[in-house]
């Protein structure tokens, strides 16, 4: 499994740091907690999607594409970073945005990633929920071709087998950092949704024969559905990489207890977790993905699910720009 031979665009500042969170660890009276700062990947406020886009855009350039076609929700972090990556590489970008979250105030409709998308050279088409996105992407790609362009379609948050290479590589980076820092981690926890981050980490940890337990805390689907999504994506990715090892279905572990009412809608525990990390560690997390995963990790620690002497690495997947969009749904008042 040699990722160095794969086409790759240079979009990130790597490696991203691993930091110890002493005040959070002391506050929870439990395991030592570290954070992998993938909010610091560098491109347009950073985030986990940039790792995926290095391989996706590398593939697009290899195929002589001149226009990237993608989609997401109104406040999609993925589409912001696709637009930024396309601009950096001199490519055109066309995106489809769905209004899938039942929030309709000005902050959500005009701020956050909606506002940031306007800084890049991107054509945006807005759709109400209920459309068949694969069909809409095909229509957009055909229109690009008819104009004489060469489209490259990126779907599902970049969580395709090629995009998943980004977190196979991240797992290798993390294991190198553990060795350099003489750091023995027992658990890795992260947000999971479109599945590419978790699938890549599973493959990368398996390639290293690591015994670290990996937990994805889901932002949208029920546990079984999300585990199946991640497992299938991992298998597809491994076939492309021609891996000489296997993963089992039970290697994919998801907790969906912290989704709340629906995808994209804040929860009280998430809000409390955002305040806690801001006020204990000076860190900001997003309200859709990393915030809910953070709330889940904190709750599981408080329930005593981890040994007191364990060490946990939480992967910060970025998305802080979403805080501006959710300012009317979040409270900044202390819960004490």
C-alpha positions in Angstrom: 0.0 0.0 0.0 2.0 2.9 -1.3 0.2 6.3 -1.3 3.3 8.2 -2.5 2.7 6.9 -6.1 -0.9 8.3 -6.2 -1.6 11.7 -7.9 -1.9 14.4 -5.2 -2.4 18.1 -5.1 -0.5 20.2 -2.5 -3.2 21.8 -0.4 -2.3 21.2 3.2 0.1 22.1 5.9 1.1 18.7 7.3 1.6 17.2 9.8 -1.1 18.9 11.9 -0.2 19.1 15.6 -1.3 16.8 18.4 -1.9 18.8 21.6 -2.5 17.7 25.2 -5.6 19.2 26.8 -4.6 19.4 30.5 -7.5 21.5 31.8 -10.2 19.4 30.1 -8.5 16.2 31.4 -8.4 17.6 34.9 -12.0 18.9 34.7 -13.3 15.4 33.6 -11.2 13.6 36.3 -10.6 10.8 33.9 -8.4 9.9 30.9 -5.8 12.2 29.5 -7.2 13.8 26.4 -5.3 14.9 23.4 -6.5 16.6 20.2 -5.3 16.2 16.6 -5.7 19.6 15.1 -7.0 18.9 11.7 -8.7 22.2 11.9 -5.2 23.5 11.1 -4.8 22.0 7.6 -4.4 25.5 6.3 -6.7 26.0 3.3 -9.6 28.4 3.8 -9.9 27.9 7.5 -8.9 24.2 7.3 -10.7 21.0 8.2 -10.6 17.3 7.5 -12.0 17.7 4.0 -8.7 19.2 2.8 -6.9 15.8 3.3 -9.5 14.2 1.0 -9.3 16.9 -1.6 -5.5 16.5 -2.0 -6.1 13.1 -3.6 -9.4 14.0 -5.3 -8.0 17.1 -6.9 -4.8 15.2 -7.8 -7.0 12.7 -9.6 -8.9 15.5 -11.3 -5.7 17.1 -12.6 -4.4 13.8 -13.8 -7.6 13.4 -15.8 -7.2 17.0 -17.2 -10.4 18.2 -15.6 -11.0 22.0 -15.7 -14.2 22.2 -13.7 -15.0 20.6 -10.3 -18.7 19.8 -9.7 -19.8 19.1 -6.2 -22.7 19.4 -3.7 -23.6 19.9 -0.1 -26.0 21.4 2.4 -26.3 25.2 2.7 -23.6 25.4 5.4 -21.4 22.7 4.0 -17.7 22.8 5.0 -17.0 20.5 2.1 -18.2 22.8 -0.6 -16.3 25.8 1.0 -13.1 23.8 0.8 -13.7 22.5 -2.7 -14.3 26.0 -3.9 -11.1 27.2 -2.2 -9.1 24.2 -3.6 -10.4 24.8 -7.1 -9.4 28.5 -6.9 -5.9 27.6 -5.6 -5.4 25.2 -8.6 -6.9 27.4 -11.2 -10.0 25.3 -11.8 -13.6 26.3 -12.2 -16.1 25.1 -9.6 -19.8 24.5 -9.8 -21.8 23.5 -6.8 -25.3 22.5 -5.8 -26.4 23.5 -2.3 -29.5 21.9 -0.7 -31.4 23.6 2.1 -31.8 20.4 4.2 -31.7 21.9 7.7 -34.8 23.4 9.1 -33.3 26.8 10.1 -34.4 29.8 8.1 -32.9 32.9 9.8 -30.6 35.3 8.1 -27.5 34.1 10.0 -27.9 30.5 8.7 -29.0 31.5 5.2 -26.4 34.3 4.6 -23.5 33.9 7.1 -20.9 31.2 7.8 -20.0 29.0 4.8 -22.7 30.6 2.6 -20.9 33.9 3.0 -17.4 32.4 2.5 -18.4 30.6 -0.7 -18.8 34.1 -2.3 -15.1 34.8 -1.9 -14.2 32.1 -4.4 -14.8 31.8 -8.1 -17.8 29.4 -7.9 -21.2 29.1 -9.6 -23.8 28.0 -7.1 -27.2 26.5 -7.7 -29.6 26.2 -4.8 -32.1 23.4 -4.5 -34.8 22.6 -1.9 -34.6 19.2 -0.2 -36.0 16.1 -1.9 -34.1 16.2 -5.2 -32.0 13.3 -6.4 -28.6 14.7 -6.0 -26.8 12.2 -8.3 -29.2 13.2 -11.1 -28.5 16.9 -10.5 -24.8 16.3 -10.5 -25.1 14.5 -13.8 -27.1 17.4 -15.3 -24.4 19.9 -14.1 -21.6 17.8 -15.4 -23.3 17.3 -18.8 -23.7 21.1 -19.0 -20.0 21.6 -18.4 -19.2 19.1 -21.2 -21.6 20.7 -23.6 -19.8 24.0 -23.0 -16.5 22.4 -24.0 -15.3 21.8 -20.4 -14.0 18.7 -18.7 -15.9 18.1 -15.4 -14.8 16.1 -12.3 -17.6 15.2 -9.9 -17.0 15.1 -6.2 -19.9 13.7 -4.2 -20.7 12.7 -0.6 -18.4 15.1 1.2 -15.4 13.8 -0.7 -16.0 10.4 0.9 -15.3 8.4 -2.2 -12.5 5.7 -2.3 -10.1 8.3 -3.7 -11.0 10.8 -1.1 -10.6 8.2 1.6 -6.9 8.0 0.8 -6.6 11.2 2.7 -7.3 9.6 6.0 -5.4 6.4 5.3 -2.5 8.9 5.0 -3.6 10.7 8.1 -3.5 7.4 10.1 0.1 6.9 9.0 0.9 10.5 10.1 -0.7 10.0 13.5 1.2 6.8 14.1 4.5 8.5 13.2 3.7 11.3 15.7 2.9 8.8 18.4 6.3 7.2 17.8 8.2 10.5 17.8 6.4 11.8 20.9 6.5 8.4 22.7 2.8 8.7 23.1 0.7 5.6 23.7 -2.9 6.3 22.8 -5.7 3.8 23.8 -8.7 5.4 21.9 -9.2 7.6 18.9 -12.5 9.4 18.7 -13.9 11.6 15.9 -17.0 12.8 14.1 -18.3 10.5 11.3 -20.9 11.4 8.7 -20.1 10.8 5.0 -17.7 8.1 6.2 -14.4 8.9 4.5 -12.6 10.0 7.7 -13.5 6.8 9.6 -13.0 4.4 6.7 -9.5 5.9 6.0 -8.5 5.7 9.7 -9.6 2.1 9.9 -7.5 1.1 6.9 -4.5 3.1 8.1 -4.6 1.7 11.6 -5.0 -1.9 10.3 -2.0 -1.4 8.0 0.0 -0.4 11.0 -1.3 -3.5 13.0 -2.5 -1.0 15.6 -4.6 -2.1 18.5 -5.9 1.4 19.2 -9.7 1.5 19.5 -11.4 3.8 17.0 -14.9 5.3 17.7 -16.8 7.4 15.2 -19.6 9.5 16.8 -22.2 10.0 14.1 -23.8 13.3 13.1 -26.6 12.0 11.0 -27.5 8.2 10.6 -28.5 5.5 13.0 -25.6 3.3 14.2 -26.2 0.2 11.9 -26.6 2.3 8.8 -23.5 4.4 9.4 -21.4 1.4 10.3 -22.5 -0.3 7.0 -21.7 2.9 5.0 -18.2 3.1 6.5 -17.5 -0.6 6.2 -18.5 -0.7 2.5 -16.4 2.5 1.7 -13.4 0.9 3.5 -13.7 -2.2 1.4 -14.0 -0.2 -1.9 -10.9 1.8 -0.9 -8.9 -1.3 0.0 -9.6 -2.8 -3.3 -8.2 0.3 -5.0 -5.1 0.2 -2.8 -4.7 -3.5 -3.3 -4.2 -4.1 0.4 -2.7 -7.3 1.6 -4.7 -7.4 4.9 -8.4 -7.5 5.8 -10.7 -5.6 8.1 -13.8 -7.1 9.8 -17.2 -5.7 10.1 -16.8 -5.4 13.9 -13.8 -3.1 13.3 -16.3 -0.4 12.4 -17.7 1.1 15.6 -20.2 4.0 15.6 -22.1 5.7 18.3 -25.2 7.6 17.1 -26.6 8.6 20.5 -25.6 12.3 20.1 -27.3 13.2 16.8 -30.1 14.9 18.6 -33.4 15.8 16.8 -31.8 15.7 13.3 -28.7 16.3 11.3 -27.5 19.9 11.5 -29.7 20.9 14.5 -27.9 21.8 17.7 -28.3 19.9 20.9 -27.9 21.2 24.5 -25.0 18.8 25.2 -23.2 20.0 22.1 -23.6 23.6 23.1 -22.3 22.9 26.6 -19.3 21.1 25.0 -18.5 24.0 22.8 -18.5 26.4 25.8 -16.4 24.0 27.9 -13.6 23.7 25.4 -13.6 27.4 24.6 -13.4 28.3 28.2 -11.0 25.6 29.4 -8.7 25.3 26.4 -9.4 28.2 24.1 -10.5 25.9 21.3 -13.5 26.4 19.0 -15.4 23.4 17.5 -18.2 23.4 14.9 -21.9 22.8 15.9 -22.7 20.1 13.4 -19.9 17.5 13.4 -17.0 17.9 15.8 -19.2 19.6 18.4 -21.5 16.7 18.6 -18.6 14.2 18.7 -17.0 16.3 21.4 -20.2 16.2 23.4 -20.4 12.4 23.0 -16.8 11.9 24.1 -17.3 14.1 27.2 -20.5 12.3 28.1 -18.9 8.8 27.6 -16.0 9.9 29.9 -18.4 11.1 32.5 -20.3 7.8 32.3 -17.0 6.0 33.1 -16.8 4.2 29.8 -13.0 4.7 29.7 -10.3 3.7 32.2 -9.1 6.5 34.3 -5.5 6.0 33.2 -6.4 5.7 29.5 -5.3 8.2 26.8 -7.7 9.5 24.2 -7.0 11.3 21.0 -9.9 13.4 19.7 -9.6 14.4 16.0 -10.7 18.0 15.5 -12.2 17.9 12.0 -12.7 21.7 11.7 -15.8 23.6 10.6 -15.7 26.5 13.1 -17.0 28.9 10.4 -20.4 27.2 11.1 -20.5 28.9 14.5 -21.5 32.2 12.8 -24.3 30.6 10.9 -25.7 29.1 14.2 -25.4 32.1 16.4 -29.2 32.3 16.9 -29.4 28.6 17.9 -26.4 28.6 20.3 -26.1 30.0 23.8 -22.9 31.6 25.0 -24.2 31.8 28.6 -22.4 29.6 31.1 -24.3 26.5 32.0 -22.8 26.5 35.5 
